[in-house]
Amino acid sequence: MPSRCAGAVDQNAKIRDMRRAGLIPLTAVLLLPLTAHADDVDIPELGVRLTALPSSATQAQAQVTQHPTGYDAVMRLGTASLTISREEDPVPPGSDVADPRYRAQLDRRYRGGLESKALGAPTSVGGHNAWTVVDAHEQGSAELTHYTCLTYVIVDQHLYRLAVTADGSPGRPPEFDALVKALSGVTFELVRHATHS
């Protein structure tokens, strides 16, 4: 008949292994700020400067595209992406992202499957009043979850739409969190469009 001490030794060994397994991710989280310092990225076509991006995101820089209503810039970090859009035409006078009627118009215009009219909360981006909605929903039967952080902000009478998206399983990708955190380092500057000769 085994003694109670033998069971206790086995139990203590399992606890030690669990602590060791938990120590590795904790160490990685604590050391991550030392290895992934932030760099700055300027996007002059949108008048945006990002000052809190992980350096791995800045290596690819922003891919800027012009379309009939404005400019978009897309940055990727692993499985996550940050899309910043700026409408070229000024917003109508009195437009306010805190107004649910205005956000309902934006929901109809962008049709992204995320309703900002009734969801979200007031935030601030680059010292400007903003509205942010965070959402997570499952993607069909693939057990993937689609994560979105959408922010609307009006700067100098122009609407900006900042969207961080990622798919993850079983949990939220750390790259998504890194790009959402980078939104705290957005500053707005004078728009400078490239001149063509």
C-alpha positions in Angstrom: 0.0 0.0 0.0 1.5 3.3 -1.0 2.1 5.9 1.6 0.4 9.3 1.7 3.9 10.9 1.4 4.4 9.3 -2.0 1.2 11.0 -3.2 2.2 14.3 -1.7 5.6 14.1 -3.5 3.8 13.4 -6.8 1.5 16.3 -6.2 4.4 18.7 -5.3 6.2 17.6 -8.5 3.1 18.5 -10.6 2.8 21.9 -8.9 6.5 22.6 -9.6 6.0 21.6 -13.3 2.9 23.9 -13.5 4.8 26.8 -12.0 7.7 26.2 -14.4 5.3 26.1 -17.4 3.7 29.4 -16.2 7.1 31.0 -15.7 8.0 30.9 -19.4 5.1 33.0 -20.7 5.4 35.4 -17.8 9.1 35.9 -18.5 8.3 36.5 -22.2 5.7 39.1 -21.3 8.1 40.9 -18.9 11.0 40.9 -21.5 8.9 41.7 -24.5 9.1 45.5 -23.9 12.9 45.2 -24.0 13.0 43.4 -27.4 10.1 45.1 -29.2 10.8 48.8 -28.9 8.5 51.2 -30.6 9.3 53.1 -33.8 7.7 56.0 -35.5 5.9 55.9 -38.9 4.7 58.9 -40.8 1.8 58.7 -43.3 1.9 62.2 -44.8 -1.0 61.5 -47.3 -3.3 61.0 -44.3 -1.6 63.5 -41.9 -1.0 60.7 -39.4 2.1 59.8 -37.3 2.2 56.6 -35.3 4.6 56.7 -32.4 3.9 53.6 -30.5 4.2 50.8 -33.1 6.3 47.7 -32.4 9.4 47.8 -34.6 8.3 44.6 -36.4 5.3 46.5 -37.7 7.4 49.4 -38.9 9.7 47.3 -41.1 6.9 46.8 -43.6 5.8 50.4 -43.3 2.3 51.5 -44.4 0.9 50.7 -47.8 -1.0 53.8 -48.9 -3.7 53.8 -51.6 -5.7 56.6 -53.0 -9.4 56.1 -53.9 -12.0 58.6 -55.1 -13.1 59.5 -51.6 -9.8 59.7 -49.9 -6.8 57.7 -48.7 -6.2 54.4 -46.9 -3.1 53.1 -45.2 -2.7 49.5 -44.2 0.0 48.1 -41.8 0.3 44.5 -40.9 1.8 42.8 -37.8 1.6 39.0 -37.9 -2.0 38.1 -38.2 -3.3 41.6 -37.4 -3.8 44.6 -39.6 -4.3 48.3 -38.9 -6.2 50.2 -41.6 -6.4 54.0 -41.3 -8.8 55.8 -43.7 -9.2 59.6 -44.2 -12.0 61.0 -46.2 -11.0 63.8 -48.5 -14.3 65.7 -48.4 -15.0 67.6 -45.1 -17.7 66.2 -42.9 -21.0 68.2 -42.8 -21.0 71.0 -40.2 -22.1 69.8 -36.8 -21.0 66.2 -37.4 -20.0 64.5 -34.1 -18.9 60.9 -33.6 -20.6 61.0 -30.2 -24.0 61.4 -32.0 -25.7 58.0 -32.6 -27.5 59.4 -35.6 -24.2 60.3 -37.3 -22.7 56.9 -36.4 -25.8 55.2 -37.9 -24.9 57.0 -41.2 -21.3 55.7 -40.9 -22.6 52.2 -40.3 -24.6 52.4 -43.5 -21.7 53.9 -45.4 -19.0 51.4 -44.4 -21.2 48.2 -43.9 -18.4 46.4 -42.0 -20.7 44.2 -40.0 -20.0 46.2 -36.8 -22.6 48.6 -35.5 -21.3 51.7 -33.9 -24.7 53.3 -33.6 -25.6 51.5 -30.4 -22.3 50.0 -29.3 -19.0 51.4 -28.2 -17.8 54.3 -26.0 -16.3 57.7 -26.2 -12.5 57.7 -26.4 -9.7 60.1 -27.4 -7.2 59.7 -30.2 -4.4 62.2 -30.7 -6.2 64.7 -28.4 -9.4 64.5 -30.4 -12.8 63.1 -29.3 -13.4 59.7 -30.8 -15.8 56.8 -30.7 -14.5 53.2 -30.3 -16.2 49.8 -30.7 -14.5 46.6 -29.8 -16.0 43.3 -31.0 -15.2 39.6 -31.1 -17.4 37.0 -32.9 -16.9 33.5 -34.1 -16.2 32.8 -37.8 -18.5 30.0 -38.8 -17.6 26.5 -37.7 -13.9 26.9 -38.1 -13.6 27.9 -34.4 -11.8 31.1 -35.4 -12.7 34.3 -33.7 -12.6 37.6 -35.6 -11.5 40.5 -33.5 -12.1 44.2 -34.4 -11.3 47.5 -32.8 -12.9 50.3 -34.8 -12.5 54.0 -34.0 -14.0 57.0 -35.7 -12.5 60.5 -35.1 -13.0 63.9 -36.8 -9.8 66.0 -37.2 -9.9 69.3 -39.0 -13.3 68.5 -40.4 -12.2 65.2 -41.9 -13.4 61.8 -40.8 -10.8 59.2 -39.9 -11.6 55.5 -39.5 -9.0 53.4 -37.7 -9.7 49.7 -37.7 -7.5 46.9 -36.1 -8.6 43.4 -37.1 -7.3 39.9 -36.6 -8.4 36.3 -36.6 -7.4 34.1 -33.7 -7.8 30.6 -32.2 -8.0 29.7 -29.4 -7.5 33.2 -28.1 -6.9 36.8 -29.2 -3.6 37.2 -31.1 -1.0 39.4 -29.2 -0.4 41.3 -32.5 -4.0 42.6 -32.3 -3.4 43.9 -28.8 -0.1 45.5 -29.9 -1.8 47.4 -32.8 -4.7 48.5 -30.5 -2.2 49.8 -28.0 -0.4 51.6 -30.9 -3.6 53.7 -31.4 -2.7 55.5 -28.2 0.4 56.9 -30.0 -1.4 58.4 -33.0 -0.9 62.1 -33.7 -2.4 64.2 -36.4 -0.3 66.5 -38.6 -0.7 68.6 -41.8 -1.7 66.4 -44.7 0.9 66.3 -47.5 -0.1 64.7 -50.8 2.7 63.6 -53.2 3.0 66.0 -56.1 3.2 64.5 -59.5 5.4 66.1 -62.2 
